[in-house]
Amino acid sequence: DYYLLMLEIPGISKENLKVEVLENQMVISGERKHERRNKERDSAWYSERRFGEFQRSFTLPRGIDPEKIEAHYQEGILQLMIPKAEATK
């Protein structure tokens, strides 16, 4: 009845995520903002955390109903339920 797309996007707030459907493309974008820390208390020599904007796009299959796509974001996991159109079921 639907396609399920799951993405791991840890460390990003729901407010900084954007999901758009443009023709046959789904575009997911957002920004992980750099956290300011107290240098005297929390200094790090090396960090592998990435900050900044990101964007990822996916080609949607034919025969879907883009108006009924549902998105849920919890604990760093974005889950998109992409329903098939009635004609393709």
VENZI-V463561 format. One record per backbone hydrogen bond with DSSP energy under -0.5 kcal/mol. CO is the residue of the C=O (numbers start at 1). NH is the residue of the N-H. Records with the same first field share a line. If there is no record, write none. Layout:
# VENZI-V463561
CO = NH ; NH
This chain:
# VENZI-V463561
1 = 84
3 = 82
5 = 80
7 = 9 ; 78
9 = 12
13 = 16
14 = 17
16 = 31
18 = 29
20 = 22 ; 27
21 = 23
22 = 25
24 = 60
25 = 22 ; 27
26 = 28 ; 58
27 = 20 ; 29
28 = 56
29 = 18
30 = 54
31 = 33
32 = 52
37 = 39
38 = 42
52 = 32
54 = 30
56 = 28
58 = 26 ; 60
63 = 85
64 = 66
65 = 68
66 = 69
70 = 81
72 = 79
74 = 77
76 = 9 ; 78
77 = 74 ; 79
78 = 7 ; 80
79 = 72 ; 81
80 = 5 ; 82
81 = 70 ; 83
82 = 3
83 = 65
85 = 88 ; 89
86 = 89
